[in-house]
Amino acid sequence: MAQLIADRRDVDFVLHEQIGMVENELFEEFNKKTIDLIVSEARNLSIKEILPTFKDGDEIGCKLENGKVTVPESFQRAWKIYCEGEWLAMCDDPEVGGQGMPKLVGCAALEYMVGANSAFMLYYGMTHGAAKLVEGFGDESQKKLYMKKMFAGTWGGTMLLTEPEAGSDVGALTTTAVKKDDGTYLIQGSKIFISAGDHDLCDNIIHPVLARIEGAPAGTRGISLFLVPKYHVNEDGSLGEFNNVVCTGLEHKMGIHGNSTASLSLGEKGECIGTLLGKENKGMAGMFHMMNESRAFVGMQGFAVASASYMYALDYARTRIQGRHLLAGKDPEAKDVTIINHPDVKRQLLNMKVYTEGMRSLIYYYGKCSDIVHTTDDENLKAETSALIEVLTPIVKGYITDKSLEVCSHGVQVYGGYGYISEFPVEQLMRDTRIFMIYEGTNGIQAMDLIGRKLAMNKGESFKYFIDQMKKTIEEAKGVEGIEDLVEKVDNAVSRLESLALEIGTRARSEKALNAYAFAHPFLEITGDVTFAWMHLWRASIAAPKLAKKVGSLEKEAVAKKAEKNKDAAFYAGQIASAKFFINTLLPSAYGKMDAIIEGDTSVDDIINASFGSK
């Protein structure tokens, strides 16, 4: 069977050769053999059970009839098998029903699952995020009632945040909470755009809800967080009566049709009861706790969908015969060739390859950073790595999802006319991936977060630590034969990024703040470009010595001859080709953006609204 979700050889390379496991007694049982078995099981589950739901999710979608929301029938079997395998809490503590896997390994498993059907796996993403909220902020009663059933997938979870007049501006919400004599709260309001908001995969759905208690301060300072179950839960854990969380509609969307994006009414047709999660007026702390996990998961979604699109396009280009080779000339005997032999198709595939590989390395690295924070006893390392995760989050969420759409667009183009019709999967992948740039904080918000918070975090030390990690790789790569010019170019790019960060960060805190924020997204793009150059240099620094050892030389002719018959040689040669293409061909575009930011054109500031056009 063709490999249509992820490149297993590249998965193994990043896991075992590039990133590597954190050495800690908590992960002692996760040796290479065990990790490979886990990834294989995740791949089998994804291909055999989740992938068959891909078209059903898109074509059948979710339905609201007589007040009940249903998902496609095929989702039921896949969800049952997924939960029975205890995949939902694979990286969580065994005490809450988890398997205690390293996040790094979980990234590899999730890549396959999300790549098989991102809409299906969004039920996992929302449930897991809500369960982590209960774990982090819940009292003992809430944990006892909800946590294990949510981590088991028996009950689902969501996040009720957005309202018709309160999207990104959460502080404008109007949902209210009135305290009762028994300490619970009457919740009333309406929420929209709720992923996995209502469905029939689980017996109950636990909704973390943002609301304002009567008399609380205006804005975000007065927001509290509540747990509102769809059905009341009795003290013994059994289900009680309906809690008047009513689904008033499902959104008709461009993509991810298999996920029920719902509008919910709370308390409109009867009492809706919630319990305070955490402290009064401190709901934003919990919200950001879940949002950061969600943003990382959105990056995973963008990456996994891009990876699937690349694998489909690659398989198609290797089998689709059309047109003669450009060097065939007027030879009447020349036969048509597979389209992978045409330079423009090859260029597009290489674009897809390098972005997908950069995504994989960055997301797995992000996972390892989480493992470091979870296991280390070194408080300085924990603090520095936690701050590094903060800096990387807008890149993982924003830059990766931007590039995911680009990769999926190339996927459609490689298929040509077939890519635009629903008979082939790449058009659905492109529709599905478009939402990732919007939800959990639009990519514009991610860019603003990067220059507004992350550059200044810890007086600039957090961003400096990020830069230092790149410089560390550069220093290690300087001794690697055959990639000297790549090292020099990445070194230059990192130095320019460091200077640019100081410039735009200073501007963001001055009277030129509006100008700085006008360039926030280009700065995010630049930071992402340099980050991917770092990841590709890191890959090449590992691959080059191994290729030289297998081939005996890095000369082009020798490598080409050996790689035809040796899969490892072909793979390592591909890593060097990827690094060269990204650093020599794609990275230079970042320099023009750097120059534009330094120049500081004020067109965005200057143009008046009326000048955009008339009705």
C-alpha positions in Angstrom: 0.0 0.0 0.0 1.2 3.5 -0.8 2.4 5.5 2.1 -0.2 8.3 2.1 0.0 10.0 5.5 3.6 10.4 6.6 7.1 9.5 5.5 8.0 6.8 8.0 11.7 7.0 7.3 11.7 10.7 8.0 9.6 10.1 11.2 12.3 7.7 12.4 15.1 10.1 11.4 13.7 12.9 13.5 12.8 10.7 16.4 16.0 8.8 16.7 18.7 10.7 14.8 17.9 14.4 15.0 15.8 15.2 18.1 16.3 12.1 20.3 14.7 11.2 23.6 15.1 12.9 27.0 17.0 10.5 29.2 15.0 10.2 32.4 13.8 7.3 34.6 10.2 8.2 33.8 10.9 7.2 30.2 13.1 4.2 30.8 10.7 1.7 29.2 10.6 3.8 26.0 13.6 2.3 24.2 13.9 2.4 20.4 12.1 -0.9 19.9 9.2 0.2 22.0 9.0 3.6 20.3 9.0 2.0 16.9 6.2 -0.4 18.0 4.1 2.5 19.2 4.6 4.5 16.0 3.7 1.4 14.0 0.5 0.8 16.0 -0.5 4.4 15.6 0.1 4.1 11.8 -1.9 0.9 11.6 -4.8 2.5 13.6 -4.7 5.6 11.4 -4.7 3.7 8.1 -7.1 1.0 9.0 -9.6 2.8 11.2 -9.3 6.6 11.0 -8.5 7.1 7.3 -11.7 5.3 6.2 -13.7 8.1 8.0 -12.0 10.8 6.0 -14.5 11.0 3.1 -17.5 10.2 5.3 -16.7 13.2 7.5 -16.6 15.5 4.5 -19.5 14.1 2.5 -21.9 13.0 5.3 -20.8 15.5 7.9 -22.6 16.2 11.2 -26.4 16.6 11.4 -28.7 18.3 13.9 -32.2 16.7 13.9 -34.8 17.1 16.6 -32.3 18.6 18.9 -29.8 15.8 18.5 -26.4 16.0 16.8 -25.0 12.9 15.1 -21.7 12.2 13.5 -21.1 9.9 10.5 -21.6 6.3 11.5 -18.0 5.3 10.7 -16.8 7.8 13.3 -18.5 5.6 16.0 -16.3 2.6 15.4 -13.1 4.6 14.9 -13.7 6.5 18.2 -14.5 3.3 20.1 -11.3 1.6 18.9 -9.3 4.8 19.4 -10.4 5.1 23.0 -10.0 1.4 23.8 -6.4 1.7 22.8 -6.0 4.5 25.4 -4.6 6.8 22.8 -6.4 9.9 24.1 -4.3 10.1 27.2 -1.2 8.5 25.8 1.2 11.2 27.2 -0.6 11.7 30.5 0.1 10.4 33.9 -1.0 6.7 34.5 -2.7 8.0 37.7 -5.4 9.7 35.5 -5.6 6.8 33.1 -2.7 7.8 30.8 0.1 5.8 29.4 3.0 8.2 30.4 4.5 8.4 26.9 7.0 11.1 26.1 5.4 14.0 24.2 8.0 13.5 21.5 6.6 10.0 20.9 3.1 11.3 21.1 3.9 13.8 18.3 4.8 10.9 16.0 1.6 9.0 16.8 -0.6 12.1 16.4 1.0 12.9 13.1 -0.5 9.8 11.6 -3.9 10.1 13.4 -4.5 13.7 12.5 -3.1 13.2 9.0 -5.7 10.5 8.5 -8.7 12.7 9.5 -8.1 16.1 11.2 -11.9 16.6 11.7 -12.2 13.3 13.6 -9.1 14.0 15.7 -10.5 17.4 16.7 -12.8 15.5 19.1 -9.6 14.3 20.8 -8.1 17.7 20.8 -11.0 19.4 22.5 -11.6 16.6 25.0 -7.9 16.4 26.0 -7.6 20.1 26.4 -10.6 20.3 28.6 -9.4 17.4 30.7 -6.1 19.1 31.2 -8.0 22.1 32.5 -9.8 20.0 35.1 -6.4 18.4 36.0 -4.7 21.8 36.4 -7.4 23.9 38.0 -10.1 21.6 39.3 -10.8 20.9 43.0 -10.8 17.3 44.2 -14.5 16.9 43.6 -14.3 18.0 40.0 -11.3 15.8 39.3 -13.1 12.8 40.8 -16.2 13.4 38.8 -14.8 14.3 35.4 -11.1 13.7 34.8 -10.7 10.0 34.2 -13.8 9.7 32.1 -12.6 12.6 29.9 -9.1 11.1 29.6 -10.7 7.8 28.6 -12.9 9.4 26.0 -16.1 8.2 27.6 -17.0 11.8 28.1 -16.1 14.6 25.7 -14.9 18.1 26.3 -15.0 21.5 24.6 -14.1 25.2 25.3 -17.0 27.7 25.3 -15.2 31.0 24.7 -16.5 32.8 21.6 -19.7 34.8 21.4 -21.3 36.6 18.5 -19.9 40.0 19.7 -16.9 38.6 21.6 -14.5 36.7 19.3 -10.8 37.5 19.8 -11.9 40.3 22.2 -12.8 37.8 24.9 -13.3 40.6 27.5 -16.5 41.7 25.6 -18.4 38.5 26.5 -21.9 38.8 28.0 -22.4 35.3 29.4 -23.4 35.6 33.1 -22.9 33.6 36.2 -25.1 34.0 39.3 -24.0 32.3 42.5 -26.6 30.1 44.2 -26.8 29.3 47.9 -25.3 25.9 47.4 -22.1 27.4 45.8 -23.0 26.5 42.3 -23.7 29.1 39.6 -26.6 29.7 37.2 -25.0 30.2 33.8 -26.8 32.1 31.0 -25.6 33.1 27.6 -24.9 32.0 24.0 -21.6 30.7 22.6 -20.7 30.1 18.9 -18.0 28.4 16.8 -17.7 25.6 19.4 -15.6 22.8 17.9 -17.0 19.4 19.0 -19.8 21.4 20.7 -22.4 18.6 20.6 -22.3 15.1 19.2 -23.2 11.5 19.9 -19.7 10.0 20.3 -19.8 10.2 24.1 -22.5 9.9 26.9 -21.7 13.4 28.2 -19.8 16.5 27.2 -18.1 18.7 29.8 -18.0 22.3 28.8 -15.5 24.7 30.3 -17.3 28.0 30.0 -16.0 31.6 30.3 -18.6 33.9 32.0 -18.8 37.0 34.2 -20.1 36.8 37.8 -22.5 39.5 38.7 -20.6 42.5 39.9 -17.3 41.4 38.5 -15.0 44.0 36.9 -15.4 44.7 33.2 -13.0 43.3 30.6 -10.8 40.3 31.0 -10.1 41.1 34.7 -13.7 40.0 35.5 -13.9 36.7 33.7 -14.3 33.4 35.5 -14.2 29.8 34.3 -16.9 27.2 35.0 -17.5 23.6 34.3 -20.8 23.0 32.8 -21.8 19.4 31.9 -24.3 18.6 29.2 -25.9 16.2 31.7 -25.6 16.7 35.5 -23.3 14.2 37.1 -24.4 12.6 40.4 -21.9 12.1 43.3 -21.5 8.4 42.3 -20.5 9.4 38.8 -23.8 8.4 37.2 -25.6 10.8 34.8 -28.4 12.9 36.0 -30.8 15.2 34.2 -30.2 17.4 31.1 -28.4 20.6 32.1 -30.1 22.8 29.4 -27.0 23.2 27.2 -28.9 23.4 24.0 -27.4 23.1 20.5 -29.1 25.8 18.4 -27.3 25.1 15.2 -24.3 23.6 13.4 -22.1 25.8 11.2 -22.0 25.0 7.4 -18.3 25.2 6.8 -15.7 25.3 4.0 -14.0 22.2 5.5 -13.7 19.9 8.5 -17.3 18.9 8.0 -16.8 15.9 10.2 -16.5 18.0 13.3 -19.6 19.5 14.8 -18.9 23.2 15.1 -21.9 24.2 17.2 -23.8 27.2 18.5 -24.9 26.6 22.1 -27.5 28.2 24.3 -26.9 28.0 28.1 -29.9 28.4 30.4 -32.3 29.8 27.9 -34.8 27.0 28.3 -34.3 26.2 31.9 -31.6 26.3 34.6 -28.1 25.6 33.5 -25.8 24.9 36.4 -22.0 25.2 36.5 -19.3 24.9 39.1 -16.4 27.4 39.4 -13.2 26.1 38.0 -10.3 27.8 39.7 -10.8 31.1 41.4 -13.3 33.9 40.7 -12.2 36.5 38.1 -9.2 34.3 37.2 -10.7 32.5 34.3 -8.2 33.9 31.7 -5.3 32.0 33.4 -7.2 28.7 32.8 -8.2 29.8 29.3 -4.6 30.5 28.3 -3.5 27.2 29.8 -5.9 25.4 27.4 -5.2 27.8 24.5 -1.5 27.1 24.6 -2.1 23.4 24.3 -4.7 24.0 21.6 -2.4 26.3 19.6 0.3 23.5 19.6 -2.4 21.1 18.5 -3.4 23.4 15.7 0.2 23.5 14.5 0.1 19.7 14.6 -3.1 19.7 12.5 -1.6 22.0 9.9 1.6 19.9 9.7 -0.2 16.5 9.6 -2.6 17.7 6.8 0.4 19.2 4.8 2.3 15.9 5.2 -0.7 13.9 3.9 -1.1 16.3 0.9 2.6 15.9 0.2 2.5 12.1 0.3 -0.5 11.9 -2.0 1.1 14.4 -4.5 4.3 12.5 -4.4 2.6 9.2 -5.0 0.6 10.7 -7.9 3.6 12.3 -9.5 5.5 9.0 -9.4 2.7 7.2 -11.2 1.1 9.8 -13.5 2.5 9.5 -17.0 2.2 12.7 -19.1 4.4 14.5 -21.5 7.9 13.7 -22.8 11.1 14.6 -21.0 12.3 18.1 -21.8 15.7 16.8 -23.0 14.0 14.3 -25.4 14.0 16.9 -28.1 12.4 15.7 -31.3 13.3 12.0 -30.8 10.3 10.2 -32.3 11.1 7.2 -30.1 10.9 9.1 -26.9 8.1 8.0 -24.5 6.1 10.0 -22.1 7.4 10.1 -18.6 6.0 10.3 -15.1 5.3 13.9 -14.2 7.9 13.9 -11.3 10.5 14.2 -14.1 9.2 17.6 -15.2 11.2 20.5 -13.5 8.2 22.6 -12.4 6.4 19.6 -10.8 9.7 18.6 -9.2 10.1 22.1 -7.8 6.6 22.0 -6.3 7.3 18.6 -4.7 10.5 20.0 -3.3 8.7 22.9 -1.8 6.3 20.5 -0.2 9.1 18.3 1.0 11.1 21.0 2.7 8.2 22.6 4.5 6.8 19.3 5.7 10.2 18.2 6.9 10.8 21.6 8.7 7.3 21.2 10.3 8.1 17.7 11.5 11.4 18.7 13.1 10.0 21.8 14.8 6.9 20.1 16.2 8.9 17.1 17.5 11.5 19.5 19.0 8.6 21.3 20.6 7.4 18.0 22.1 10.9 17.3 23.4 10.9 20.7 25.1 7.8 19.7 26.9 9.4 16.4 28.0 12.4 18.4 29.4 10.1 20.6 31.4 8.2 17.6 32.7 11.3 15.6 33.8 14.2 17.9 34.7 15.2 18.7 38.2 17.3 21.6 37.0 15.2 24.6 37.8 17.2 26.9 35.5 16.8 24.5 32.6 13.1 24.1 33.3 12.5 27.9 33.4 14.6 28.4 30.2 12.8 25.6 28.3 9.4 26.7 29.5 10.2 30.2 28.1 11.4 28.6 24.9 8.1 26.8 24.5 6.4 30.2 24.9 8.5 31.7 22.1 8.0 28.8 19.8 4.2 28.6 20.2 3.3 31.4 17.8 5.7 29.9 15.3 4.3 26.4 15.7 0.7 27.7 15.4 1.1 30.6 13.0 4.0 29.9 10.6 3.2 26.2 10.3 -0.4 26.7 9.5 0.4 29.5 7.0 2.8 27.1 5.2 0.3 24.2 5.5 -2.1 26.0 3.2 0.8 26.7 0.8 1.8 23.0 0.8 -1.8 21.9 0.3 -2.2 24.3 -2.6 0.9 22.8 -4.3 -0.7 19.4 -3.7 -3.8 20.4 -5.7 -1.5 21.9 -8.4 0.6 18.7 -8.8 -2.6 16.8 -9.5 -3.7 19.3 -12.1 -7.4 19.2 -12.9 -7.8 16.1 -10.8 -6.6 18.0 -7.8 -9.6 20.3 -8.0 -12.3 17.6 -7.9 -13.5 15.7 -4.9 -12.6 12.3 -6.4 -9.0 12.8 -5.1 -8.2 13.8 -1.5 -6.0 16.8 -2.0 -8.9 19.3 -2.5 -10.5 18.2 0.8 -7.1 18.6 2.6 -6.8 22.1 1.2 -10.3 23.0 2.4 -9.7 21.5 5.8 -6.4 23.2 6.4 -7.7 26.7 5.8 -9.4 26.9 9.2 -6.1 26.3 11.1 -4.9 29.8 10.2 -8.0 31.2 12.0 -8.9 29.4 15.1 -7.2 29.4 18.5 -6.1 32.9 17.8 -5.7 34.1 14.2 -2.2 34.1 12.8 -2.3 37.9 13.0 -2.8 37.5 16.7 0.1 35.0 16.9 2.3 37.6 15.2 1.2 40.3 17.6 1.9 38.0 20.5 5.4 37.3 19.2 6.5 41.0 19.0 4.3 42.2 21.8 4.9 39.6 24.5 7.5 37.0 23.5 10.3 39.4 22.4 10.0 41.3 25.7 9.5 38.2 27.9 12.0 38.0 30.8 13.6 41.3 29.6 14.4 39.7 26.3 16.2 36.7 27.8 13.6 34.2 26.5 14.1 35.2 22.9 17.8 35.3 23.4 17.7 31.7 24.6 15.9 30.7 21.4 18.6 32.5 19.4 21.2 30.7 21.4 19.8 27.3 20.6 20.1 28.1 16.9 23.7 29.3 17.4 24.5 26.1 19.2 23.5 24.0 16.2 25.5 26.3 13.9 28.6 25.8 16.0 28.2 22.1 15.9 27.6 22.1 12.2 30.8 24.1 11.5 32.9 20.9 11.7 30.8 19.0 9.2 32.3 18.5 5.7 30.2 19.4 2.7 27.8 21.9 4.2 30.1 24.8 5.0 28.3 27.3 2.8 25.0 26.4 4.4 26.4 27.0 7.9 27.6 30.4 6.8 24.2 31.4 5.4 22.2 30.2 8.4 24.7 32.0 10.7 24.1 35.2 8.8 20.3 34.7 8.9 20.3 34.1 12.6 22.4 37.2 13.3 20.1 39.4 11.1 17.1 38.0 12.9 18.6 38.8 16.3 19.2 42.4 15.3 15.8 42.7 13.7 14.1 41.4 16.8 15.8 44.2 18.8 14.7 46.8 16.3 11.0 45.8 16.0 10.7 45.0 19.7 12.0 48.5 20.6 9.6 50.0 18.0 6.7 48.1 19.4 7.3 49.9 22.8 7.6 53.4 21.3 5.5 56.0 19.6 6.0 53.9 16.4 4.0 51.0 17.9 1.4 51.0 15.1 4.1 50.7 12.5 5.7 47.8 14.4 2.4 45.9 14.6 1.8 46.5 10.9 5.0 44.5 10.3 4.1 41.8 12.9 3.1 39.1 10.5 6.1 39.6 8.2 8.3 39.3 11.3 6.5 36.1 12.2 7.2 34.8 8.6 10.9 35.8 8.9 11.2 34.1 12.3 9.6 31.0 10.8 11.9 31.0 7.8 15.0 31.3 10.0 13.7 28.6 12.3 13.1 26.2 9.4 16.6 27.0 8.1 17.9 26.0 11.5 16.0 22.8 11.4 17.3 22.0 7.9 20.9 22.8 8.8 20.5 20.5 11.9 19.2 17.7 9.6 22.0 18.2 7.1 24.7 18.2 9.8 23.5 14.7 10.8 22.9 13.4 7.3 26.2 14.6 5.6 28.6 12.4 7.6 26.3 9.4 7.3 26.0 9.8 3.6 29.8 10.2 3.2 30.2 7.0 5.2 27.8 5.0 3.0 29.0 6.5 -0.3 32.7 7.2 0.4 32.3 10.7 -1.1 29.9 13.6 -1.3 30.6 14.1 -5.0 27.3 14.4 -6.9 28.0 11.6 -9.3 29.1 9.1 -6.6 26.0 10.0 -4.5 23.6 9.6 -7.4 25.0 6.2 -8.3 24.9 4.8 -4.8 21.5 6.3 -3.9 19.9 4.5 -6.8 20.5 1.2 -5.0 20.7 2.2 -1.3 17.6 3.6 0.4 19.5 5.1 3.3 22.0 6.8 1.0 19.0 8.2 -1.0 17.4 9.4 2.2 20.5 11.2 3.5 21.2 12.7 0.1 17.6 14.0 0.2 18.2 15.7 3.5 21.2 17.6 2.1 19.2 18.5 -1.0 16.3 19.8 1.2 18.7 21.9 3.3 20.3 23.4 0.1 17.0 24.1 -1.5 15.5 25.8 1.6 18.6 27.8 2.6 19.6 28.7 -1.0 16.3 29.2 -2.6 13.5 30.0 0.0 15.4 31.6 2.9 16.6 34.6 0.8 13.0 35.9 0.6 13.3 36.6 4.3 16.1 39.1 3.7 13.8 41.3 1.6 11.2 41.3 4.3 13.9 42.1 6.9 15.0 45.1 4.7 11.3 46.2 4.5 10.9 46.1 8.3 14.1 48.1 8.8 13.0 50.7 6.3 9.7 51.0 8.1 7.4 52.1 5.3 4.4 53.8 6.9 1.7 53.0 4.2 -0.4 50.9 6.6 -0.3 53.7 9.2 -1.0 56.5 6.6 -3.8 55.2 4.5 -7.2 56.4 5.6 -10.1 54.0 5.7 -12.0 55.8 2.9 -9.1 55.3 0.6 -9.6 51.5 0.4 -12.5 52.1 -2.0 -16.1 53.0 -2.2 -19.3 51.0 -2.3 
